[in-house]
């Protein structure tokens, strides 16, 4: 049952990864095949020629024959060594390419995952197992090498068995007993190692987080000003020690099996030498035959052991590599439809929408009902934790409602083609990210050299609209200036306000019919904020817009206001309507903010 369970992991790895690599790098398998053939031939040159040389030295001593045999031995071994070195060299080049290619596939799939899974602990653990399973523990390159090694060892075993069977068949019994014992011991070692690997995945993730955070200059100010270094280093050391402890436990767990296997190998070798020596002393073997049988026994033991060890190694590595297969087949969190959706202004309806984050029972939204008409500007306000950003995440299909439904033009959004649906929205979230690319690449996500004249003109128009033109103009390389210093030591460090303007410009550049601005002016000074408000209608145009802000003065620019409280829309109306509502939530919030400006 245990072996059957393990084979269920070996087969998917072979069926999935071998074809992937074979299609991408077919030359890798050609190199591996050639290496297998010459590795199989190599020991038989010595097994055949060396005994002949020894017997000739102890017998007729024909110089011409000795020279011929020595030349055959040297040239044969030299040629095979040269070929195998060449194949190994080519193999190493392929290994690096294959590792990079599999990493690329992993990154691609990670980006294709539903956003919900990027915040799911199980999915993150599976991602870490997939990374480790392909690199540290179960490199697929090693698995492929093991596969060809098994074939090579089988070829060598068949040839050597034939040689021993006619001369000293008892040796086969010694070797067979040793192989059976080795199979059991290797199996025990693999069990210990895999248990250790499962525990290490979480430790490695936490160790990596603290290690990389300490070395990331973006966190430098907070770590220094809040004296967080000691805490971070302590946590890093904690997980470092935990990792070392797990490695030590693994070493302690495998040590008895390694020691037993070494002792058995010594005993087997001693018995073989005594038996072959006995045959030689009794005239059944020549001195050349003596050396041939000892070498043949060593080759056979190595080949048999290699087959068993490599089979176990393949099973073990496939257990690790299977984690990659599992991650690549990780179930979707969202249901995907296939209905096309036109890029235009839409009617958006929330019908009794409720939502609790996966793994929790707390309802963040609890019975939300609202309709947003095409081209409408809706301001969303409320206290922290009222569900404002969650409302937007559901609209963008980063999550699906726990109950209720969201309709776009009367159709449940689950029925639309997912990628087409995502193109309808251009959001700027509170935690937006600016990349270490050039300014224009951050906004247009295109290299300037592949941008059309129309796209360049559109870029300049957007930059002017969000008041970034002066910042761009003062840079030596203009819009081609790199941000931060990841790729260019002369890269600039934009201010928080400049980064926020870039994020708004990026949303406008997407040309989506729905704009979402979640606290878009939080990092702007009052004058810059006023300019954004002043140009709000120009920026958004006739698009549908969702505007989340704690600064209620922004609500005047919107058609309607939805006030969220306790997961529901507690109030809905225009600014002039809600500000007059006696004891209203919006009226109290507006009055509280107005006090600061009086």
NORPEJO-V150404 format. One record per backbone hydrogen bond with DSSP energy under -0.5 kcal/mol. NH is the residue of the N-H (numbers start at 1). CO is the residue of the C=O. If there is no record, write none. Layout:
BEGIN
nh=NH co=CO
nh=NH co=CO
END
This chain:
BEGIN
nh=5 co=1
nh=6 co=2
nh=7 co=3
nh=8 co=4
nh=9 co=6
nh=10 co=6
nh=11 co=7
nh=12 co=8
nh=13 co=9
nh=14 co=10
nh=15 co=11
nh=16 co=12
nh=17 co=13
nh=18 co=13
nh=18 co=14
nh=19 co=14
nh=20 co=16
nh=21 co=17
nh=22 co=18
nh=23 co=19
nh=24 co=20
nh=25 co=21
nh=28 co=25
nh=29 co=25
nh=29 co=26
nh=30 co=26
nh=31 co=27
nh=32 co=28
nh=33 co=29
nh=34 co=30
nh=35 co=31
nh=36 co=32
nh=37 co=33
nh=38 co=34
nh=39 co=35
nh=40 co=36
nh=41 co=37
nh=42 co=38
nh=43 co=39
nh=44 co=41
nh=45 co=41
nh=45 co=42
nh=46 co=42
nh=47 co=43
nh=48 co=44
nh=49 co=45
nh=50 co=46
nh=51 co=46
nh=52 co=48
nh=53 co=49
nh=54 co=50
nh=55 co=51
nh=56 co=52
nh=57 co=53
nh=58 co=54
nh=59 co=55
nh=61 co=56
nh=63 co=61
nh=66 co=62
nh=67 co=63
nh=68 co=64
nh=69 co=65
nh=70 co=66
nh=71 co=67
nh=72 co=68
nh=73 co=69
nh=74 co=70
nh=75 co=71
nh=76 co=72
nh=77 co=73
nh=78 co=74
nh=79 co=75
nh=80 co=76
nh=81 co=77
nh=82 co=78
nh=83 co=79
nh=84 co=80
nh=85 co=81
nh=86 co=82
nh=87 co=83
nh=88 co=84
nh=89 co=85
nh=90 co=86
nh=91 co=87
nh=92 co=88
nh=93 co=89
nh=94 co=90
nh=95 co=91
nh=96 co=92
nh=97 co=93
nh=98 co=94
nh=99 co=95
nh=100 co=96
nh=101 co=97
nh=102 co=98
nh=103 co=99
nh=104 co=100
nh=105 co=101
nh=106 co=102
nh=107 co=103
nh=108 co=104
nh=109 co=105
nh=110 co=106
nh=111 co=107
nh=112 co=108
nh=113 co=109
nh=113 co=110
nh=116 co=398
nh=117 co=114
nh=118 co=114
nh=118 co=115
nh=119 co=116
nh=120 co=117
nh=121 co=119
nh=124 co=120
nh=125 co=121
nh=126 co=122
nh=127 co=123
nh=128 co=124
nh=129 co=125
nh=130 co=126
nh=131 co=127
nh=132 co=128
nh=133 co=129
nh=134 co=130
nh=135 co=131
nh=137 co=132
nh=138 co=132
nh=138 co=133
nh=143 co=139
nh=144 co=140
nh=145 co=141
nh=146 co=142
nh=147 co=143
nh=148 co=144
nh=149 co=145
nh=150 co=146
nh=151 co=147
nh=152 co=148
nh=153 co=149
nh=154 co=150
nh=155 co=151
nh=156 co=152
nh=157 co=153
nh=158 co=154
nh=159 co=155
nh=160 co=156
nh=161 co=157
nh=162 co=158
nh=163 co=159
nh=164 co=160
nh=165 co=161
nh=166 co=162
nh=167 co=164
nh=168 co=164
nh=171 co=168
nh=172 co=169
nh=173 co=169
nh=173 co=170
nh=174 co=170
nh=175 co=171
nh=176 co=172
nh=177 co=173
nh=178 co=174
nh=179 co=175
nh=180 co=176
nh=181 co=177
nh=182 co=178
nh=183 co=179
nh=184 co=180
nh=185 co=181
nh=186 co=182
nh=187 co=183
nh=188 co=184
nh=189 co=185
nh=190 co=186
nh=191 co=187
nh=192 co=188
nh=193 co=189
nh=194 co=190
nh=195 co=191
nh=196 co=192
nh=197 co=193
nh=198 co=194
nh=199 co=195
nh=200 co=196
nh=201 co=197
nh=202 co=198
nh=203 co=199
nh=204 co=200
nh=205 co=201
nh=206 co=202
nh=207 co=203
nh=208 co=204
nh=209 co=205
nh=210 co=206
nh=211 co=207
nh=212 co=208
nh=213 co=209
nh=214 co=210
nh=215 co=211
nh=216 co=212
nh=216 co=213
nh=217 co=215
nh=219 co=216
nh=220 co=217
nh=223 co=219
nh=224 co=220
nh=225 co=221
nh=226 co=222
nh=227 co=224
nh=228 co=223
nh=229 co=223
nh=232 co=228
nh=233 co=229
nh=234 co=230
nh=235 co=231
nh=236 co=232
nh=237 co=233
nh=238 co=234
nh=239 co=235
nh=240 co=236
nh=241 co=237
nh=242 co=238
nh=243 co=239
nh=244 co=240
nh=245 co=241
nh=246 co=242
nh=247 co=243
nh=248 co=244
nh=249 co=245
nh=250 co=246
nh=251 co=247
nh=252 co=248
nh=253 co=249
nh=254 co=250
nh=255 co=251
nh=256 co=252
nh=258 co=254
nh=259 co=255
nh=260 co=256
nh=261 co=257
nh=262 co=258
nh=263 co=259
nh=264 co=260
nh=265 co=261
nh=266 co=262
nh=267 co=263
nh=268 co=264
nh=269 co=265
nh=270 co=266
nh=271 co=267
nh=272 co=268
nh=273 co=269
nh=274 co=270
nh=275 co=271
nh=276 co=272
nh=277 co=273
nh=278 co=274
nh=279 co=275
nh=280 co=276
nh=281 co=277
nh=282 co=278
nh=283 co=280
nh=284 co=279
nh=285 co=279
nh=290 co=286
nh=291 co=287
nh=292 co=288
nh=293 co=289
nh=294 co=290
nh=295 co=291
nh=296 co=292
nh=297 co=293
nh=298 co=294
nh=299 co=295
nh=300 co=296
nh=301 co=297
nh=302 co=298
nh=303 co=299
nh=304 co=300
nh=305 co=301
nh=306 co=302
nh=307 co=303
nh=308 co=304
nh=309 co=305
nh=310 co=306
nh=311 co=307
nh=312 co=308
nh=313 co=309
nh=314 co=310
nh=315 co=311
nh=316 co=312
nh=317 co=313
nh=318 co=314
nh=319 co=315
nh=320 co=316
nh=321 co=317
nh=322 co=318
nh=323 co=320
nh=324 co=320
nh=324 co=321
nh=325 co=321
nh=326 co=322
nh=327 co=323
nh=328 co=324
nh=329 co=325
nh=330 co=327
nh=337 co=416
nh=338 co=415
nh=339 co=415
nh=344 co=342
nh=348 co=346
nh=348 co=372
nh=349 co=407
nh=350 co=370
nh=351 co=349
nh=351 co=405
nh=352 co=350
nh=353 co=368
nh=354 co=403
nh=355 co=365
nh=360 co=357
nh=364 co=355
nh=364 co=362
nh=365 co=355
nh=366 co=567
nh=367 co=353
nh=368 co=353
nh=370 co=350
nh=372 co=348
nh=373 co=371
nh=376 co=373
nh=378 co=376
nh=378 co=545
nh=379 co=377
nh=379 co=560
nh=380 co=547
nh=381 co=379
nh=381 co=562
nh=383 co=564
nh=386 co=383
nh=391 co=387
nh=392 co=388
nh=393 co=389
nh=394 co=390
nh=395 co=391
nh=396 co=392
nh=397 co=394
nh=398 co=393
nh=399 co=393
nh=402 co=354
nh=403 co=354
nh=405 co=351
nh=407 co=349
nh=408 co=411
nh=409 co=347
nh=411 co=408
nh=413 co=406
nh=415 co=412
nh=416 co=413
nh=417 co=339
nh=418 co=337
nh=421 co=417
nh=422 co=418
nh=423 co=419
nh=424 co=421
nh=425 co=422
nh=426 co=514
nh=428 co=516
nh=432 co=429
nh=437 co=435
nh=439 co=481
nh=440 co=479
nh=442 co=438
nh=443 co=439
nh=444 co=440
nh=445 co=441
nh=450 co=447
nh=451 co=447
nh=451 co=448
nh=456 co=452
nh=457 co=453
nh=458 co=454
nh=459 co=455
nh=460 co=456
nh=461 co=457
nh=462 co=458
nh=463 co=459
nh=464 co=460
nh=465 co=461
nh=466 co=462
nh=467 co=464
nh=468 co=463
nh=469 co=463
nh=472 co=468
nh=473 co=469
nh=474 co=470
nh=475 co=472
nh=478 co=475
nh=480 co=477
nh=481 co=478
nh=483 co=437
nh=484 co=492
nh=491 co=488
nh=492 co=482
nh=494 co=492
nh=499 co=495
nh=500 co=496
nh=501 co=497
nh=502 co=498
nh=503 co=499
nh=504 co=500
nh=505 co=501
nh=506 co=502
nh=507 co=503
nh=508 co=504
nh=509 co=505
nh=510 co=506
nh=511 co=508
nh=512 co=507
nh=514 co=424
nh=515 co=544
nh=516 co=426
nh=517 co=546
nh=518 co=428
nh=518 co=516
nh=519 co=517
nh=519 co=548
nh=522 co=519
nh=524 co=521
nh=529 co=525
nh=530 co=526
nh=531 co=527
nh=532 co=528
nh=533 co=529
nh=534 co=530
nh=535 co=531
nh=536 co=533
nh=539 co=535
nh=540 co=536
nh=541 co=537
nh=543 co=540
nh=544 co=513
nh=545 co=376
nh=546 co=515
nh=547 co=378
nh=548 co=517
nh=548 co=546
nh=549 co=380
nh=549 co=547
nh=552 co=550
nh=554 co=551
nh=555 co=552
nh=556 co=553
nh=557 co=554
nh=558 co=555
nh=559 co=377
nh=560 co=377
nh=561 co=573
nh=562 co=379
nh=563 co=561
nh=563 co=571
nh=564 co=381
nh=564 co=562
nh=565 co=568
nh=567 co=386
nh=568 co=565
nh=570 co=563
nh=570 co=568
nh=571 co=563
nh=573 co=561
nh=578 co=574
nh=579 co=575
nh=580 co=577
nh=581 co=578
nh=584 co=581
nh=588 co=584
nh=589 co=585
nh=590 co=586
nh=591 co=587
nh=592 co=588
nh=593 co=589
nh=594 co=590
nh=595 co=591
nh=596 co=593
nh=597 co=594
nh=598 co=595
END
